[in-house]
Amino acid sequence: MALILLASACLLIVTLGYVSLCAGSPFGTCRKCRGFGYAMKTDRKGRLKRGKHCRRCDGHSKRIRVGRHLYNLWLHLYRDANAAPRKTFAPKG
């Protein structure tokens, strides 16, 4: 019983930590380009040089976190479901 409580407390702490991270910093560095905005290449002498533009982050070096993306989807779905119905006017005649 104590092991289950300890595991659930650890899971709750990790979840709340990730939620606070997504709320405080919704954008993280891109994992593909590691925050450069482009891929790093080496020339024939072994020196680093700039490579292709990163397609995943579009060269901005920041991507939205998964938790923040899910929260934004839920928020848009909630707002669309609870939005006041729009009045449509029928033409006269």
C-alpha positions, 0 to 999 in steps of 0.5 A: 500500500505504501509503495502505491502511494509513493509511486502515485506521489512521484507521478503527481510531482512529475506531472505538476512539474511538467505542467509548470514548465509548459506554463512558464516556458511554452517553447523549448529548443528544437531537438533536431537542430539542437537550437541552432536553426540549421544543421551543422556539417563538416567540410573535408578538413573537419571544420564545422560549417552551416548546413541546411535550414531546419525544417522542423523548427523552420529555422527559429530554433524553438518549438512548442512543447508537447504539453503546451500543444495539447493544452492549446488544442483542448483550449480551442476545442473548449472555446469552440464548444462553449461559444455563443451561437452566432445570429444569422439574419435571414433575407427579407422577402 
